[in-house]
Amino acid sequence: MDWIPVVFVTFKALVLGTGMFFAIKWHYDQEMKKGKEKRAVLGAAGKLAAVFVLALLGVGLLTYALVWMLGM
């Protein structure tokens, strides 16, 4: 039997197993932090929504003024 497939499959299993372990651990740790960060994320989302609404209002007013000046 050739030893190369055995070594490569073993190495692949070790690398994938280690990667899965750290991925699960990272997601678990992120979920623990989420409670603290949730308020900050909601505040940032609110500010972003306010900026979007103000920008939309500005574009609407600019469009209305342009249409009014051109007599459309």
C-alpha positions in Angstrom: 0.0 0.0 0.0 1.2 3.5 -0.8 1.9 5.6 2.2 1.2 9.0 0.6 -2.6 8.8 0.6 -2.6 7.7 4.2 -0.4 10.7 5.3 -2.4 13.2 3.2 -5.8 11.9 4.4 -4.6 12.0 8.0 -3.2 15.5 7.6 -6.4 16.7 6.0 -8.5 15.2 8.8 -6.3 16.9 11.4 -6.5 20.3 9.6 -10.2 20.1 9.0 -10.9 18.9 12.6 -8.8 21.7 14.1 -10.5 24.3 11.8 -14.0 23.0 12.8 -13.0 23.2 16.5 -11.8 26.8 16.3 -14.8 27.8 14.1 -17.3 26.5 16.7 -15.3 28.0 19.5 -15.2 31.4 17.7 -19.0 31.4 17.1 -19.6 30.4 20.7 -17.4 33.3 21.9 -19.1 35.7 19.6 -22.5 34.7 20.9 -21.3 35.4 24.4 -20.2 38.9 23.4 -23.3 39.6 21.4 -25.3 40.6 24.5 -22.9 43.5 25.2 -22.6 44.6 21.6 -26.3 44.4 20.7 -27.0 47.8 22.2 -24.1 49.4 20.3 -25.2 47.8 17.0 -28.8 49.0 17.5 -27.5 52.5 18.1 -25.3 52.5 15.0 -28.2 51.1 12.9 -30.5 53.9 14.2 -27.9 56.6 13.3 -27.5 55.1 9.9 -31.2 55.0 9.3 -31.5 58.6 10.3 -28.7 59.7 8.0 -30.4 57.7 5.2 -33.8 59.4 5.8 -32.1 62.8 5.8 -30.3 62.1 2.6 -33.5 60.9 1.0 -35.3 64.0 2.1 -32.4 66.2 0.7 -32.5 64.4 -2.7 -36.3 64.8 -2.8 -36.1 68.5 -2.0 -33.4 69.0 -4.6 -35.4 67.2 -7.2 -38.5 69.2 -6.4 -36.5 72.5 -6.6 -35.0 71.4 -9.9 -38.4 70.5 -11.4 -39.9 73.7 -10.2 -37.1 75.8 -11.7 -37.3 74.1 -15.0 -41.1 74.4 -15.1 -41.9 70.8 -15.5 
